[in-house]
Amino acid sequence: MIILHCWPPPYRANLRIMPTLDGTDARILLALMQDPRQTVVAMATQLGLSRNTVQARMAALEKRHAFLPFDHRINPGPLGYPLQAFISVHVQQQKLGALATSLAAIPEVVEAHGLSGRADLLVRVVSRGAEDLFRINGKILACDGVERTETSLAMNELVPFRMSPLLKRELEK
């Protein structure tokens, strides 16, 4: 399978051949999703696998960057950032590398993706409210290389980030 890989840092897209997961890997990942705090021994018992098999598979999955950083599971709302927005950013292409560094220096920027299409970047930000969002947008506009932005408030999360349908489909093969 060919994938466009943007993790780990420096967040540059590169084309790599990555082997697909098999059914055992999918079962391990689904078990982790159901109870991420369970021990390897408990997971092995639940899945009918040996502890060494589960441990080796998890090490291989980690080496292949199958696990995202833990902070992807932290809700910004209880931290005082209830408002989320997506900012489409139009940039001067030759300044994109330095711009990524500038955006990473803004704590409220929780994600930034390079895009094909009308906008060059899609930046997900969190804020304390409308005035704070205005301030954050101003910080993004002040970054060298930014030409203009378009901000869209996230009104509701209709389909949260999920991987279980893909993993379950792998089990059906």
Secondary structure as UniProt FT lines:
FT   STRAND          2..5
FT   TURN            9..10
FT   STRAND          14..17
FT   HELIX           23..34
FT   TURN            36..37
FT   HELIX           40..47
FT   HELIX           51..63
FT   TURN            64..65
FT   HELIX           70..73
FT   HELIX           77..79
FT   STRAND          83..91
FT   HELIX           93..95
FT   HELIX           96..104
FT   TURN            107..108
FT   STRAND          109..114
FT   STRAND          121..127
FT   HELIX           130..141
FT   TURN            144..145
FT   STRAND          146..153
FT   HELIX           164..172
//
